[in-house]
């Protein structure tokens, strides 16, 4: 009878230790999940902010202003447009068929 009590006591202690270890691991994993969700929220907010900034930077008016000021570009007009004429039969649409 004493052996049975010792075996049962060891089983109860092992079970209790396993339960404590499992609860600890569960809490650690929950904290990791919470941390990851928080980080995901921060990244999502940063992404939204960057998308808004990207749209603001790419407005046609701003692009045109930068092209004129920084790149010294000008709008195309018939006076400055050069048209390229195809040479020979190889570049004509009928020759491609």
N, C-alpha and C positions, 0 to 999 in steps of 0.2 A: 504494500500500500504506500509506503514511503517513496519508493521509486516512481510510482505513478504521480505522486504529488510533485516531485522534483521535475519530472518531465513536463507536467502541466504548467508549473511555475516558469520553466524555461520557455515554453511555448507562448505563454502570456507575455513575458518580458520581450521576446523576439517580436511578437505581434505589436506590442506597444511601441517599440523602437521603429519598426517598419511604418507604423501609422504616423509617428512624429516626422520621420524622414519624408514621407509622402506629402504631408501637409506643408512642410518647409519648401519642398520642391514646387508644390502647387502655388504657394504664395510668391515664390521667386519668379515663376513663369508668368503669373498674373501681373506682377510689377513690370516685367519686361514687355508684356503686351501693352500695358498702359503707356509705357514710355514710347513704344513704337507708334502707337496711335497718336500720341501728342506730337511726335516728330513728323508724322504724316500730315497732320493738320498744319503745322508750320510750313512744310514744303508746299502744300496746296495753296496756302495764302501767298507765299512767295511767288509761286507760279502765276497765280491770278494777277498779282501786282506787276510782274514782268510782262504779262500779256497786255495789260492796260498800257504800260509804258511803251511796249512795242507798237501798239496801234497809234499811240500819240506821236511817236517818232516817225512813223511811215505815212503820215498824211501827205497827200499830193502837193499841197501848198508848201509844206516844209521841205519836201524833197526838191521841189522846183527852186525854192529859195537857196538851198545849199548848193544845188547844181550851178546856179548863176554866180553865187558869191565865192564859193571855194574852188570850183572846177572851171570857172569862167566859161560855162556852157551857155548857149543861146538857143532860143526856140527855132525850129526848122521853118523855113519859109521858101516859097518857090524861087526867090532871088538867090538863095545860097544852096539850093538843092542841086546835086549833080546826078543825072540819070545815066545808068550804065546800059549800053546797047549790047546785045548778044553778038558774038562774032562767029561766023561760020555755021554750017549745018548741024554740028554736034550739040550746040546749046539751044537749038530751036525745039519747041514742043513736038513738032511733027517728026523730027529725027529720033526722038526718044522712043517712039512707038515701034 
